[in-house]
Amino acid sequence: MRQRKDVFHRAGFRLAALTLLLTAAVAACSGDGFEQTDTVYTGIVFVPPPPQCTGCSGAGATAQLLELNQNQAPRVVKCVRTNERGIYDTSDPNTCPERSDGQLPPGDGRATVIVVATVNDQGGQIGGLISSRLEQAASADFNGTTHIACKAGVFLTAGTGTARDLGCTVQPSCPTGAVNCFPTMAPSDVDDARIDNLEAASQVLELHVNYTLPDGVDRASCAVIACTQAGAVAATSACLDGFLAQR
């Protein structure tokens, strides 16, 4: 039990409570709400304290299931509402059918997706990356740590664009010798090992970030990308602290 708690904290609440897994399994077996072959994600949204996230609440929030795309913005698959305890369940009714199609890629292969909840009226968000097999139930909790890594995952697949200087650049290709420039990657390359490195680095920065606005974590996400070499290696605290101190 202690080992599970250690992993739970180190990875930034990536694994949800066992009760949620059991709930998803029972629903899948009963056929009430979704079929066994449906891909379902469940978990809890934990918001940072008020000084870091003004007006934020995980209860009654709109949570989006997003499919990552290389060199394109993530695609909205479905929207659901969290309940009064901040629990999201993507088998719930779709609340945004006008801008989503409700479909993930066919088959039962592995896929990396994002679930992100809008937690205040200023557009602040808390979400995370999930790498799991399709056509199964998966569970992941989200907090400030996972959200920094989540935004890093978006940057690594979609790119950072050029509108702002965040300290890193992610684009289709990088000039030779470019500093902190990384080529975009396929969503399938953002696997569990890479997510672990991104989240471990994000945990170091979590208390230094303001989540009130939707772009509040962007610079921290760039620090995580640069100091993990796009998630390929474990970051050092010296690199992360030094990155943020430069700006």
Rosetta blueprint (number, residue, H / E / L):
1 M L
2 R H
3 Q H
4 R H
5 K H
6 D H
7 V H
8 F H
9 H H
10 R H
11 A L
12 G L
13 F L
14 R L
15 L L
16 A L
17 A L
18 L H
19 T H
20 L H
21 L H
22 L H
23 T H
24 A H
25 A H
26 V H
27 A H
28 A H
29 C H
30 S H
31 G L
32 D L
33 G L
34 F L
35 E L
36 Q L
37 T L
38 D L
39 T L
40 V E
41 Y E
42 T E
43 G E
44 I E
45 V E
46 F L
47 V L
48 P L
49 P L
50 P L
51 P L
52 Q L
53 C L
54 T L
55 G L
56 C L
57 S L
58 G L
59 A L
60 G L
61 A L
62 T E
63 A E
64 Q E
65 L E
66 L E
67 E E
68 L E
69 N E
70 Q L
71 N L
72 Q E
73 A E
74 P E
75 R E
76 V E
77 V E
78 K E
79 C E
80 V E
81 R E
82 T L
83 N L
84 E L
85 R L
86 G L
87 I E
88 Y E
89 D E
90 T L
91 S L
92 D L
93 P L
94 N L
95 T L
96 C L
97 P H
98 E H
99 R H
100 S L
101 D L
102 G L
103 Q L
104 L L
105 P L
106 P L
107 G L
108 D L
109 G L
110 R E
111 A E
112 T E
113 V E
114 I E
115 V E
116 V E
117 A E
118 T E
119 V L
120 N L
121 D L
122 Q L
123 G L
124 G L
125 Q E
126 I E
127 G E
128 G E
129 L E
130 I E
131 S E
132 S E
133 R E
134 L L
135 E L
136 Q L
137 A E
138 A E
139 S E
140 A L
141 D L
142 F E
143 N L
144 G H
145 T H
146 T H
147 H H
148 I H
149 A H
150 C H
151 K H
152 A H
153 G H
154 V H
155 F H
156 L H
157 T H
158 A H
159 G L
160 T L
161 G L
162 T L
163 A L
164 R L
165 D L
166 L L
167 G L
168 C L
169 T E
170 V E
171 Q E
172 P L
173 S L
174 C L
175 P L
176 T L
177 G L
178 A L
179 V L
180 N L
181 C E
182 F E
183 P E
184 T L
185 M L
186 A L
187 P H
188 S H
189 D H
190 V L
191 D L
192 D H
193 A H
194 R H
195 I H
196 D H
197 N H
198 L H
199 E H
200 A H
201 A H
202 S H
203 Q H
204 V H
205 L H
206 E H
207 L H
208 H H
209 V L
210 N L
211 Y L
212 T L
213 L L
214 P L
215 D L
216 G L
217 V L
218 D H
219 R H
220 A H
221 S H
222 C H
223 A H
224 V H
225 I H
226 A H
227 C H
228 T L
229 Q L
230 A L
231 G L
232 A L
233 V L
234 A L
235 A L
236 T L
237 S H
238 A H
239 C H
240 L H
241 D H
242 G H
243 F H
244 L H
245 A H
246 Q L
247 R L
